């Protein structure tokens, strides 16, 4: 089977979609389906169903074989940090890890509200991705109570396997574009990952809205997409899992809480 790659747009919401629109049009012209991580109520600005133009844009992507994925609920982390390690995870590496510290009860409530919104729109959903790929133990327990097929971290995608999860290695390239030095480091790291990825069956490109504001990042994602098209098949995350994990119940189970702490 030919190696796969997925183009994943993070933080998709009415406020951020205009930044992605040109890239999405280029992907459509290349025949690259997009995995859209849709935030139900981005930063508390109002649920996305209030914006008909945004909903129409997402439905166009779905009609082009794209995929909508639940991505948090508010995409905002307002809880206090607990010690220096927690501070680094939730304020340095990311500052929007909404599900990093919430309780099982609160996580379940937000997941259910998000899924209900997707259901009202008639959008099928197989997966959930936590903002910043950070899930508390309570959030993992909440996720296990719902019929979602997969979740993911920076390096792994976890597909449901019986009562547990099967970890599938699928490194995600990602930029930190908030400052000039971060962009320089991100380009070097991601170029290295592209060179090292030849033997990996599945690679993800993880784009964020801020990347689209910076020419260096935007051009990198365009070059990477074209380069991967030469020897990989583009697909959504759901399609990749149907190819790589067709028999979930036969899978070995990993420890998602431990694995989710690790990077690529």
Sine and cosine of phi, psi and omega as CSV:
sin_phi,cos_phi,sin_psi,cos_psi,sin_omega,cos_omega
0.00,0.00,0.68,-0.73,0.02,-1.00
-0.91,0.41,0.61,-0.80,0.04,-1.00
-0.88,0.48,0.42,-0.91,-0.12,-0.99
-0.91,-0.42,0.38,-0.92,0.24,-0.97
-0.56,-0.83,0.51,-0.86,-0.01,-1.00
-0.82,-0.57,0.72,-0.70,0.10,-1.00
-0.99,-0.16,0.89,-0.46,-0.13,-0.99
-0.89,-0.45,0.86,-0.50,0.06,-1.00
-0.99,-0.12,0.90,-0.44,0.00,-1.00
-1.00,0.07,0.37,-0.93,0.18,-0.98
0.85,0.52,0.67,0.74,-0.03,-1.00
-0.98,0.18,0.83,-0.56,-0.06,-1.00
-0.32,-0.95,0.23,-0.97,0.04,-1.00
-0.81,0.59,-0.58,0.81,-0.04,-1.00
-0.96,0.29,-0.40,0.92,-0.09,-1.00
-0.95,-0.30,-0.32,0.95,-0.10,-1.00
-0.87,0.50,-0.61,0.80,0.03,-1.00
-0.82,0.57,-0.52,0.86,0.04,-1.00
-0.93,0.37,-0.52,0.86,-0.06,-1.00
-1.00,0.01,-0.26,0.96,-0.23,-0.97
-0.83,0.55,-0.70,0.71,-0.01,-1.00
-0.91,0.41,-0.69,0.73,0.02,-1.00
-0.89,0.46,-0.67,0.75,0.01,-1.00
-0.88,0.47,-0.62,0.79,0.03,-1.00
-0.91,0.42,-0.64,0.76,0.04,-1.00
-0.91,0.41,-0.65,0.76,0.04,-1.00
-0.88,0.48,-0.67,0.74,0.02,-1.00
-0.88,0.48,-0.65,0.76,0.01,-1.00
-0.91,0.42,-0.49,0.87,0.02,-1.00
-1.00,0.04,-0.10,0.99,-0.04,-1.00
0.97,0.23,0.47,0.88,-0.01,-1.00
-0.98,-0.17,0.93,-0.38,0.05,-1.00
-0.96,0.29,0.53,-0.85,-0.06,-1.00
-0.95,-0.31,0.64,-0.77,0.20,-0.98
-0.99,-0.11,0.89,-0.46,-0.13,-0.99
-0.97,-0.26,0.91,-0.42,0.04,-1.00
-1.00,0.03,0.99,-0.16,-0.18,-0.98
-1.00,-0.09,0.79,-0.61,0.03,-1.00
-1.00,-0.06,0.84,-0.54,-0.05,-1.00
-0.88,0.47,-0.70,0.72,-0.08,-1.00
-0.66,-0.75,0.97,0.26,-0.15,-0.99
-0.86,0.50,0.90,-0.43,0.02,-1.00
0.81,0.58,0.48,0.88,0.03,-1.00
0.93,0.36,0.39,0.92,-0.05,-1.00
-0.99,0.11,-0.07,1.00,-0.04,-1.00
0.88,-0.48,0.60,-0.80,-0.05,-1.00
-0.92,0.40,0.53,-0.85,-0.16,-0.99
-0.91,0.41,-0.32,0.95,-0.02,-1.00
-0.93,0.37,-0.18,0.98,0.05,-1.00
-0.98,0.18,-0.11,0.99,-0.06,-1.00
-0.90,-0.43,1.00,-0.09,-0.07,-1.00
-0.87,0.50,-0.58,0.81,-0.01,-1.00
-0.92,0.39,-0.64,0.77,0.06,-1.00
-0.89,0.45,-0.73,0.68,-0.01,-1.00
-0.87,0.49,-0.63,0.78,0.03,-1.00
-0.91,0.42,-0.62,0.78,0.02,-1.00
-0.90,0.43,-0.69,0.73,0.02,-1.00
-0.90,0.43,-0.65,0.76,0.00,-1.00
-0.92,0.40,-0.50,0.86,0.11,-0.99
-0.91,0.42,-0.66,0.76,0.03,-1.00
-0.91,0.41,-0.63,0.78,0.04,-1.00
-0.90,0.44,-0.62,0.79,0.03,-1.00
-0.92,0.39,-0.38,0.93,0.07,-1.00
-1.00,0.00,0.38,0.93,0.00,-1.00
0.97,0.24,0.31,0.95,0.10,-1.00
-0.97,0.23,0.02,-1.00,-0.08,-1.00
-0.68,-0.74,0.69,-0.72,0.12,-0.99
-0.98,-0.20,0.73,-0.68,-0.03,-1.00
-0.82,-0.58,0.66,-0.76,0.06,-1.00
-0.95,0.31,0.79,-0.61,-0.09,-1.00
-0.80,-0.61,1.00,0.06,-0.06,-1.00
0.92,0.39,-0.34,-0.94,0.13,-0.99
-0.78,-0.63,-0.82,0.57,0.05,-1.00
-0.99,-0.17,-0.38,0.93,-0.09,-1.00
0.85,0.52,0.70,0.71,0.02,-1.00
-0.57,-0.82,0.72,-0.69,-0.02,-1.00
-0.93,-0.37,0.96,-0.28,-0.07,-1.00
-0.94,-0.34,0.05,1.00,-0.01,-1.00
-0.99,0.13,0.47,-0.88,0.00,-1.00
-0.94,0.35,0.47,-0.88,0.05,-1.00
-0.99,0.14,0.43,-0.90,-0.03,-1.00
-0.88,-0.48,0.99,0.14,0.05,-1.00
0.99,-0.10,0.16,-0.99,-0.11,-0.99
-0.92,0.40,-0.60,0.80,0.00,-1.00
-0.91,0.41,-0.69,0.72,0.04,-1.00
-0.89,0.46,-0.61,0.79,0.02,-1.00
-0.89,0.46,-0.69,0.72,0.01,-1.00
-0.89,0.46,-0.71,0.71,-0.03,-1.00
-0.90,0.44,-0.62,0.78,-0.19,-0.98
-0.95,-0.32,-0.09,1.00,0.02,-1.00
-0.78,-0.63,-0.36,0.93,0.01,-1.00
-0.98,-0.21,-0.83,0.56,0.00,-1.00
-0.94,0.34,-0.58,0.82,0.12,-0.99
-0.44,-0.90,0.31,-0.95,0.08,-1.00
-0.79,-0.62,0.27,0.96,-0.02,-1.00
-0.76,-0.65,0.57,0.82,-0.03,-1.00
-0.98,0.21,0.95,0.31,-0.14,-0.99
-0.81,0.58,-0.62,0.78,-0.07,-1.00
-0.99,-0.14,0.21,0.98,-0.08,-1.00
-0.95,0.31,-0.48,0.88,-0.13,-0.99
-0.69,-0.72,0.10,1.00,-0.08,-1.00
-0.99,0.16,0.32,-0.95,-0.03,-1.00
-0.97,0.22,0.24,-0.97,0.07,-1.00
-0.86,0.50,-0.68,0.73,-0.03,-1.00
-0.87,0.49,-0.74,0.67,-0.03,-1.00
-0.93,0.37,-0.65,0.76,0.02,-1.00
-0.87,0.49,-0.69,0.72,-0.01,-1.00
-0.89,0.45,-0.66,0.75,-0.01,-1.00
-0.88,0.47,-0.68,0.73,-0.02,-1.00
-0.94,0.33,-0.65,0.76,0.04,-1.00
-0.87,0.49,-0.71,0.71,-0.03,-1.00
-0.91,0.41,-0.64,0.77,0.04,-1.00
-0.90,0.43,-0.66,0.75,0.02,-1.00
-0.90,0.43,-0.70,0.71,0.01,-1.00
-0.91,0.42,-0.59,0.81,0.03,-1.00
-0.90,0.44,-0.61,0.79,0.03,-1.00
-0.92,0.40,-0.69,0.73,0.06,-1.00
-0.87,0.50,-0.66,0.75,-0.02,-1.00
-0.90,0.44,-0.65,0.76,0.03,-1.00
-0.89,0.46,-0.53,0.85,0.02,-1.00
-0.99,0.16,-0.22,0.97,-0.06,-1.00
0.97,0.24,0.40,0.92,-0.01,-1.00
-1.00,-0.08,0.88,-0.48,0.06,-1.00
-0.91,0.42,0.58,-0.81,0.00,-1.00
-0.62,-0.78,0.80,-0.60,0.03,-1.00
-0.96,-0.28,-0.44,0.90,-0.18,-0.98
-0.78,-0.63,0.31,-0.95,0.12,-0.99
-0.75,-0.66,0.72,-0.69,0.10,-1.00
-0.82,-0.57,0.83,-0.56,0.01,-1.00
-0.97,0.24,0.62,-0.78,0.09,-1.00
-0.82,0.58,0.73,-0.68,-0.04,-1.00
0.94,0.33,0.12,0.99,-0.07,-1.00
0.85,0.53,0.47,0.88,-0.06,-1.00
-0.95,-0.33,0.86,-0.52,0.02,-1.00
-0.81,-0.59,0.81,-0.58,0.13,-0.99
-0.94,0.33,0.23,-0.97,0.05,-1.00
-0.88,0.48,-0.62,0.79,0.05,-1.00
-0.90,0.43,-0.61,0.79,0.03,-1.00
-0.92,0.40,-0.61,0.80,0.08,-1.00
-0.88,0.47,-0.67,0.74,0.00,-1.00
-0.91,0.42,-0.64,0.76,0.04,-1.00
-0.89,0.45,-0.67,0.74,-0.02,-1.00
-0.88,0.48,-0.60,0.80,-0.01,-1.00
-0.91,0.41,-0.32,0.95,-0.03,-1.00
-1.00,0.07,-0.07,1.00,-0.08,-1.00
-0.91,-0.41,0.38,-0.93,-0.09,-1.00
-1.00,0.09,0.46,0.89,0.05,-1.00
-0.96,0.27,0.57,-0.82,-0.11,-0.99
-1.00,0.06,-0.51,0.86,-0.08,-1.00
-0.46,-0.89,0.33,-0.94,0.20,-0.98
-0.63,-0.78,-0.01,-1.00,-0.06,-1.00
-0.42,-0.91,0.28,-0.96,0.12,-0.99
-0.79,-0.61,-0.18,-0.98,-0.05,-1.00
-0.89,0.46,-0.60,0.80,-0.07,-1.00
-0.96,-0.29,-0.47,0.88,-0.17,-0.98
-0.87,-0.49,0.48,-0.88,0.26,-0.97
-0.91,-0.42,0.75,-0.66,-0.07,-1.00
-0.96,-0.28,0.90,-0.44,0.02,-1.00
-0.98,-0.21,0.66,-0.75,-0.04,-1.00
-0.89,0.46,0.74,-0.67,-0.02,-1.00
-0.71,-0.70,0.99,-0.13,-0.08,-1.00
0.89,0.46,-0.85,-0.53,0.01,-1.00
-1.00,-0.09,0.06,1.00,-0.01,-1.00
-0.81,-0.58,-0.43,-0.90,-0.06,-1.00
-0.71,-0.71,0.65,-0.76,0.10,-1.00
-0.99,-0.16,0.85,-0.52,0.04,-1.00
-0.99,0.11,0.79,-0.62,0.06,-1.00
-0.89,-0.46,0.81,-0.58,-0.03,-1.00
-0.94,0.34,0.82,-0.58,0.02,-1.00
-0.44,-0.90,0.98,0.21,-0.07,-1.00
-0.85,0.53,0.59,-0.80,0.03,-1.00
-0.93,-0.36,0.84,-0.54,0.19,-0.98
-0.96,0.28,0.65,-0.76,-0.03,-1.00
-0.46,-0.89,0.59,-0.81,0.03,-1.00
-0.98,-0.21,0.49,-0.87,0.27,-0.96
-0.93,-0.36,0.97,-0.25,-0.20,-0.98
-0.95,-0.31,0.26,0.97,-0.12,-0.99
-0.97,0.24,-0.23,0.97,0.02,-1.00
-0.49,-0.87,0.27,-0.96,-0.04,-1.00
-0.88,0.48,-0.70,0.71,-0.04,-1.00
-0.93,0.37,-0.55,0.83,0.07,-1.00
-0.90,0.43,-0.62,0.78,0.00,-1.00
-0.92,0.40,-0.65,0.76,0.04,-1.00
-0.88,0.47,-0.72,0.69,0.02,-1.00
-0.90,0.43,-0.67,0.74,0.00,-1.00
-0.86,0.50,-0.67,0.74,-0.01,-1.00
-0.89,0.45,-0.71,0.71,0.00,-1.00
-0.89,0.46,-0.71,0.71,-0.03,-1.00
-0.91,0.42,-0.69,0.72,-0.05,-1.00
-0.95,0.32,-0.57,0.82,0.10,-0.99
-0.88,0.47,-0.65,0.76,0.03,-1.00
-0.89,0.45,-0.68,0.73,0.01,-1.00
-0.90,0.44,-0.62,0.78,0.04,-1.00
-0.88,0.48,-0.67,0.74,0.01,-1.00
-0.91,0.41,-0.54,0.84,-0.07,-1.00
-1.00,0.03,-0.04,1.00,-0.18,-0.98
-1.00,-0.02,0.00,1.00,-0.16,-0.99
-0.83,0.56,-0.61,0.79,-0.07,-1.00
-1.00,-0.01,0.04,1.00,-0.06,-1.00
-1.00,-0.01,0.73,-0.68,-0.08,-1.00
-0.94,0.35,-0.37,0.93,-0.07,-1.00
-0.54,-0.84,0.76,-0.65,0.03,-1.00
-0.77,-0.64,0.61,-0.79,0.03,-1.00
-0.91,-0.42,0.62,-0.79,0.17,-0.99
-0.96,-0.27,0.90,-0.44,-0.08,-1.00
-0.96,-0.26,0.99,-0.13,-0.04,-1.00
-1.00,-0.03,0.52,-0.85,0.08,-1.00
-0.81,-0.58,0.41,-0.91,-0.05,-1.00
-0.82,0.57,-0.63,0.78,-0.04,-1.00
-0.89,0.46,-0.47,0.88,0.03,-1.00
-0.85,0.52,-0.57,0.82,-0.07,-1.00
-0.95,0.31,-0.20,0.98,0.02,-1.00
-1.00,0.08,-0.19,0.98,-0.13,-0.99
-0.84,-0.55,0.83,-0.55,-0.11,-0.99
-0.86,0.51,-0.64,0.77,-0.02,-1.00
-0.86,0.51,-0.73,0.69,-0.01,-1.00
-0.94,0.35,-0.70,0.71,-0.03,-1.00
-0.87,0.49,-0.71,0.71,0.00,-1.00
-0.92,0.40,-0.58,0.81,0.04,-1.00
-0.87,0.49,-0.73,0.69,-0.03,-1.00
-0.90,0.44,-0.58,0.81,0.04,-1.00
-0.92,0.39,-0.70,0.71,0.03,-1.00
-0.90,0.44,-0.67,0.74,-0.03,-1.00
-0.89,0.45,-0.67,0.75,0.01,-1.00
-0.88,0.48,-0.72,0.70,0.02,-1.00
-0.90,0.44,-0.66,0.75,-0.01,-1.00
-0.90,0.44,-0.68,0.74,-0.03,-1.00
-0.94,0.33,-0.49,0.87,0.04,-1.00
-0.88,0.47,-0.40,0.91,-0.05,-1.00
-0.92,0.39,-0.51,0.86,-0.06,-1.00
-0.64,-0.77,0.21,0.98,0.05,-1.00
-0.73,-0.68,0.37,-0.93,0.05,-1.00
-1.00,-0.09,0.81,-0.58,0.05,-1.00
-0.97,0.23,0.64,-0.77,0.00,-1.00
-0.34,-0.94,0.31,-0.95,0.12,-0.99
-0.97,0.25,0.18,-0.98,0.03,-1.00
-0.90,0.44,-0.66,0.76,0.03,-1.00
-0.87,0.49,-0.67,0.74,0.03,-1.00
-0.90,0.43,-0.66,0.75,0.02,-1.00
-0.87,0.49,-0.67,0.75,0.00,-1.00
-0.92,0.38,-0.57,0.82,0.06,-1.00
-0.91,0.41,-0.47,0.88,0.05,-1.00
-0.99,0.12,-0.63,0.78,-0.13,-0.99
-1.00,-0.07,-0.39,0.92,-0.05,-1.00
-0.69,-0.72,0.88,0.47,-0.04,-1.00
-0.95,0.33,-0.33,0.94,-0.03,-1.00
-0.83,-0.55,0.97,0.26,-0.12,-0.99
-0.84,0.54,-0.62,0.79,-0.10,-0.99
-0.92,0.39,-0.31,0.95,0.01,-1.00
-1.00,0.05,-0.01,1.00,-0.17,-0.99
-0.99,0.17,0.52,-0.86,0.15,-0.99
-0.95,0.31,0.55,-0.84,-0.07,-1.00
-0.98,-0.20,0.66,-0.75,0.05,-1.00
-0.94,-0.35,0.02,-1.00,0.05,-1.00
-0.99,-0.14,0.99,-0.17,-0.10,-0.99
-0.91,0.41,-0.54,0.84,-0.02,-1.00
-0.91,0.42,-0.68,0.73,0.00,-1.00
-0.93,0.36,-0.73,0.68,-0.08,-1.00
-0.92,0.39,-0.53,0.85,-0.05,-1.00
-0.93,0.37,-0.22,0.98,0.02,-1.00
-0.99,0.13,-0.20,0.98,-0.15,-0.99
-0.99,-0.16,0.50,-0.87,0.05,-1.00
-0.98,-0.18,-0.06,-1.00,-0.04,-1.00
-0.96,0.27,0.00,0.00,0.00,0.00
